[in-house]
Amino acid sequence: MFKKFLVLSLFFASSLLANITKDDCSKKGEGFIFVQNECINYKKFDADGDSLNIIIHGTWDEGSDTLARYSPFAEDIAMMSDISTIAIALPGYSQSSSNKLLSIGNKKVKNLAATKEYIGFLASLVEALKEKYSASKINLIGHSAGCLMSSTLIGLKSDLVDNLVCVGGIYDIHQKSDDKNLISAIDVIDNISKNTKIVLVYGTADDISTPQMTIDFYNLAKLKGLDVNLVEVKDGVHLDLDMTSESKNAIVELVEE
């Protein structure tokens, strides 16, 4: 499985070299959307209602075909929740461009997911998808770096997201980096709407986003009066933590409320 994934990664990496214009993006048809000078590849699975689940992946090697990995997951969530679900490929992944933004898996620049530029881009992408599909409610599902960005986004754009399921995330980037220009959820927690429902998922065997990182943020969020719940995945490791049955059930339970 991983061998096939790596072969696909090399194939798609070669397609990122050309600068993709808005016209080029439009010609690609359904499954592409042009936002902030980036042509973003995504896969949508239709269901009932006018809510929209959006899945934000984490860090993979630059050029990886994340949609090949996340499309089955998105389809599962759409079927389980009966809500239309989108898996997006961030810049530099699958057939998404990297005209302006480097991929978050770039080996030379660290912590791109914790920059205001990247989180601002994600906010614009979510807004564009919300408008395109006339969604009345947005549910974000983020794993790892996708969780870092999503949990920060709800503090920077407090009226954009209704529900957030954050899995294996980093909520305080300052524990990992001395770069004062970086930003994470802890920096904007006072701006997060108390109307936004949040579920934080952690794996007890996760050595990248350790359990205590999530528990500490959960306790702080509760102290701030946020609507937040905690879900434990016993023996869960970082890889595919969002695809565990515990995570899937937490997603469905939250978005169906």
N, C-alpha and C positions, 0 to 999 in steps of 0.2 A: 504493500500500500504506500509506504513512504518512498520507495524507489520510484513508483509511478508519479507521486507528487513532486519529487525532485526533478524528474524529466520534464514534467509540465512546467515547472518553475523556470527551467532554462529556456524553454520555448517562449514563454510569455515575456521573459526578461528581454529577449531580442526585439520584441515589438514595442518596447518603451522608448527606443532611441529617437523616433521621429516626433517632432512637435505637432501635437494634434490641435487643430483649430476648432472653433465652434461649429463651422460648416462641416468639417470632418466628423465631428462628434454626432451631429444631426443625421448624417448619412449612415451612421452605424445602426440607427433605428432603435427599436425598443430595447431596454436594458442598458441604456447610456443616458447620462444627463450632464450637461455642461455647467459647472459651478466654479466661480472664481478662477477662471482660466484653466480649469482641469476638467477633462472628460472622464467621468466616473462610471465604471462598469458595475452593474448590480443585477441581481436576480430576484424577481418578485413572484411570490406564490399567492394566488388570489384566494380570498375567502369572503365571508359575509361581513356586513356592517361597514362603517366608515372610519374605524380605528385603523392604526397602522403600527405594526411592530417593525423596528429597524435594528438589525444586528450589526454591531461594530466589532470587528476582529482585532486581535492583538498583533504583536510584533512577530513577523516571519522574515526569512531571508528575502532580500530585495528581489522582486520579480516573481515571487511565489504565486501560484494560482490559488489564491485564498477562496475564490468562489467554488472551485472544485471541492474544497473541503467543507465549506459552510452552506452550500446549497441544500444538501440533504438535511442538515440541521434546521435550516429555515423552513423547509417543507414540513418537517415534523412539527415545528412550532405552529405553523399555519393550520395544520390538521388538528392538532391537540387543542388549540385555543379558538379555532374558527375565526381567526383574525388575519387579514392579509399581512404577509411577512416579507420583508426585504432583507437580503444579505448584501452588503456593499463591499466593494474592494477599494480600499484607500489608495491614494496616489502611489504608483509604482508597483501595484499588485494586479494580478489577472490582466485584463486589457485596459485598466485605468492608466491615464497619462501621468507623467511627472514633469509637466511643463514648468511649473513654478516651485512646487513642493517636492522635497526629497522624500523617499519612502521612510517610514518610521523604523525600518530595518536597516537603514544606511549604516555601514560600518564605521564611517569617519565622523559622524555627528551623533552624539548621544542625546537621549531624552527629548527627541523632537515632539513626542506626544504630550510633553509638559510645557509646550510653548504656547503663548497666546495666539500666535499666527495659526497654528494647527488646530487649536480648539475653536478659533473663530471660523476657520474653514469648515470644520465639522458642523458647527451651528448653521452655517449657510447651506450646507448640503441637506441637513435635516429639514430646514425651512423650505428648500426647493422641492423636496420629495413630498412634504406635507401639502404644499400648494398644488403640485402636479396631480396628486391623487385625492385632493379635496378631503383630507383626513381631519376629522374633528378631534381626534385624540392621538397622541404620539407616545408609544412605549419603546424605550431604548433598552437594548440588551447588549452589554459590553463585557468583554473578557480581557483581562490583563491590561495592556496599554489602551485598549478600547474602553475598558472600565475607567481607567485614569482620566481619559478625555471626557467621557460621558458624565462622570461624577463632578468634574470641574465645570462642564458646560451648564449643568442645571443651576450652578451658582452665578454664572455669567449671563445666562438667558433664563431667568426664573419662570417665565411664562410659556416656554416652548415645549417642555416635556411634562407629561402627566404622570407617567410611571417609569421607574428605572430599576432594572435588575443588573447589579454590578457583581461580577464574578472574578475572584482572584486579582483584585486591583491594588494599586498603590494610591493612597489617599493623602500622603504627606511626602512629596518628592524631596523635601529638604532633609529627610533622613538618609537619602541616597546621594544627594548632590549639594555642593556649596554654591552652585550657580544661582544668584539671586534673581535672575530674570525668569526662572522657571515658575510654574504655577500649578497648583493641584487643588483638590477639593477642600482641604483644610484652610486654604487661603480665602475661600469664598463661601464658607459654610454659613456665615450669617446672612447671606443673600439667597440661600436656597428656600424656595417657597414651602411653607408648612402644608400646602395642598398637594405637593408632589409626593407620591408614595414610592418608597425606596425599599428594595430588598438587597442585602449584602450577603453574598455567598462565599464561603471559604472552605478550603480543603485542609483537613488536619495534617496531611503529609505534604503540603505545598511548601517548598523551600525557596520559592521565588517571591511570592506574596505570602508571607508567613501568617498563620492564624492570628497572631497578636496584632498585626497591622490592621486587620479588618475589625477585630474586637475593639481595639482602641478607638477607631473611627466611629464604630457603632455606638459606643458609650458616649462619645462626645456629641454625636448627632442626637441621641436621646436626651442628653442634657440641654441641648439647644431647642428641644421641643419638636424635632422633626418626626415625620411619620415614617419610621424605619423599623425593619425587621431583620433578624439574623438567621441564616440557614447554614448548618454545618454539613459537610460531606465527609463522612468518616473514611479515613484512609485516602481521601481524594488528593491527587497530585495536581500540579499546575496545568499540564497539558490536557486539553479537552475537558477541563473542569466544568465549563459551561454546558457541555453535552451530557453530563451525568443525569440520571433520573431525578436526583434531588433538585438539580438546577432547573430541569425542564418543568418539573411539578411546581416549583416556586414561581417560574415565569407564568405558567398557565393560571395558577391561583391568583396572582396579582392582577394580570390583565383582564381576567374575567370578573373582577369585583365591580 
